[in-house]
Amino acid sequence: MNFTNLQLLEQRICTKEHFIALMQQSTEPVTTSFVNPFSAKVLTQQPELIQSIDHFYVDGGLYVKLYNLFNRKKPKLNRCSFDFSSVATDFFNYCQSTGIKIALVGAKDSEIDAAINNIQQRYPKLNIAYSRHGYFNDEQQRQQCFADITASGATALICGMGTPHQEKFILAARQACPTLRFLTTCGGFLTQSALDIDYWHPVMNRLGLRWLQRAVQHSHVRDRILRDYPLFIWHYLIYALRHRNKQRPSA
């Protein structure tokens, strides 16, 4: 892992409270995304994405614990994830109450309609002005998607394609869609919502074992937990200790 790029990423990490305030107050186009041990590793290999996204939030409990342990002089982080156990609830409540038009892009063709149906069961007055699955055959399809988002009048975009595709997409959409004001990634939220609007089991959610539920249900999550997460812990400990030593005043 590139420690210089990890430091660059952490300079853009904000609190959950910041996300909620930002979605309500932003008047200029703003891009946000979420990081966990897997996506942080991917992003540190593409620093241009880190520099281009305006704000990041930590949606993995393990990363939250490590960050708080080694960044005690910074505001304490709470887990901030775009799902119904975190800020998606605040986001949709606000959009429904204010009539904000939303564009949803992501998941598979077989999932996006089911996700929208489930979301609108909980938020019947939510104005979903545009939706599309997250797979494109060519650049022409992507440009048509941007044109359709603009024509819909949507001012908020939620994109779930996985890192780094979703970050690249919202950055391109910010340039191509002049109506958009708030653009955020959402990881696997649309896929989860297609399965069940109450995706998280209450016991798993209450005990903070969401990672275990996902590991049981999804093989790619199991692979990440077994392969990527232990490496992230090791690399983060080295990074944190080196960073702390650099900050110590010389005798």
C-alpha positions, 0 to 999 in steps of 0.5 A, a space after each residue: 500500500 502506498 502510504 503517501 496516498 493513504 495519508 492523502 486519502 485520510 486528509 479528505 476523511 470527514 465525520 458522519 455529521 459532516 455528510 448529513 450537513 453537506 447533503 442539506 447545505 451544498 449549493 455547488 456540485 459536490 462528490 462524496 464516497 465511502 472507504 473500507 479496508 478494500 476500497 482504501 487499498 484500491 484508491 491508494 493505487 489511483 491518487 488522481 481519484 483521491 484528489 478529485 473526490 471532495 470528501 470521503 467517509 469510513 463505512 467499515 468498522 475495522 477502519 473506524 477503530 484503527 483511524 480513531 486509535 491513531 488519530 486521537 487529535 482529530 474528530 472521532 469518527 463513527 461508521 458512515 455508510 450509505 445504507 439503512 443502518 446509517 446515512 441512507 435513512 437521513 438522505 432519503 428522508 431529506 430528499 422526500 421531504 424537500 422533493 429533491 429529484 434523484 438519479 440511481 445508477 448501479 447494480 445489475 439489470 435484474 436488481 435495479 428495479 427491485 431495489 427501487 420498488 423496495 426503496 419506494 415502499 419505505 419512501 412512497 413520495 420519493 422522487 426517483 427521476 431516473 434509474 439505470 443498471 451500472 453496466 455499460 457496453 461502450 462510451 456511447 451508452 455512458 454519454 446517453 446515460 448522462 444525457 438522460 440524467 440531465 433531461 430528468 432534472 435530477 439534482 442528486 446522483 447515487 451510484 453503486 458500481 464498486 470502487 473505483 468504477 463508481 468514483 470515476 462515474 460520479 466524477 464524469 457525471 459532475 462534468 457532464 450533468 449540469 443539473 447535479 449538485 450532490 453526487 455520492 457512491 453507495 457501494 453495494 447498497 442497491 444490490 442489498 436493497 434489491 434483496 430486502 429493504 431491511 437487509 441487515 438482520 437486527 441482531 447483526 446490526 445491533 452487535 456490529 456484525 454486519 461484516 459477518 452477515 455479508 461474509 455469509 451471504 456473499 463469497 466476494 466479501 469472504 475473500 476480502 475479509 480473509 485476504 485483504 483485511 488482515 493485510 490492511 491491518 498490517 499495512 495500517 499499523 506500519 503506516 500509523 507508526 511511521 506517521 506518528 514518528 514523523 510528527 514527533 519533535 526532534 530532541 
